[in-house]
Amino acid sequence: MLQLERRGSGCSPPRLLLLIYTFFCAVGDCLFVTDYFTRTPRKLNAFNYFASVELFHFNVPEDTMMAVWNLITFKEQGGTFGDSCPNRNVTVYFRSGAPPVINPLYTRFPRDTVVPGSFAVTLTWTLPNRTTGAFNVTSPLPGDWFLAAHLPKDEGKISVKGLSEECQYLFQPQLIVQKLIGISVLYPGYFIDQMIPVHNRSALYK
């Protein structure tokens, strides 16, 4: 399960959607194609300061109509599934163009500081050792997108090493993009003659 919120802005969060196939565009000769990108799983840390987060980078192609991040988190303990490990929520931040500015400890920024907006998703556990979530953006900005992930702040409990295997929480993001190809390009000062089929009510250009 997941909880979604917008950080640094009053905009409504986007709705969730999962894309699993490729299909033809109903406008002209456009074609929707789907690309898939994945990253290697990384161990997450409890948040103490900015270096506690794991930062992931993706590149969203031009003419992307929908970008969907599949968020996978799982537990490990002693090289096996960590079924007995406690459930610790995972927070994931999203931002286009630069790494997100986050403030999990709710400290105060200096006066007149402008904090750029970012989206935040909280993943909760639906299975003993694994959970997933999804986050989508319609018509996303092309180019660099950054994800930052971490566990909650450490509660300060003291444990003796060696009595039991350490619980590890690993996070793996995947990106599915649906993009248009074959879009007609309009140039200033040039005319284009094109018939719109009867069954279509619009045409797409760039």
C-alpha positions, 0 to 999 in steps of 0.5 A: 500500500502507499500514501501520496502527498505533494510537498512544497505545493498545493497541487492535487496529487496525480492518480495512479495507473499501471501500463502493461501494453502498447497500442496504436494512437487514434490520432493520425499515424501516431504510435504509442510505444512503451519503454522500460527502465530499471535500477539495481536494488539498494539498501535503505538507511534510517534518515539522520541527515541528507547523506542518509538517502539513496538517490536514483536517476532516470531520464524521461524521453521526449514526447512521453505521455505517461511515466509510471514508476513501479516501487519495489521494497523487500526485506532480507535477513542473513541472506534469506527473506526477512519475514521476522523483520519489523515493518518500517515505512519507506518514503520516496520523493520525486522531482524533475530536473534536480534532486528533491529537497526534503525535510523529514525531520521537520527542521526550519529553513532559513528565512526567505528560503524557497523550497522547490516542490516535490512529490512524496510517496509512503510505502507500507507493508502488504506482505511479510517481506515485500511491498510494492507501489506505483506513482505516475505522471501524465505528460511529464517534463522530459529529461532528468528525474530524481528519486530519493528514498529512506527509512524513518528516523532511527528510534535510538534503540541500542542492540547488540551485534551478533545476537541476530542477523541484521534486517536489511530493507532494499528498494528497487525503482522501475520506470515504464514510459509510454511515448508517442512517435511519428508526431508531425512537426510544425515550423514557423512560416511553413504550411502543412496540408493534412486531412484529419480522418472522419473517425478522429476529432483532433490531430497532434502536432509539435 
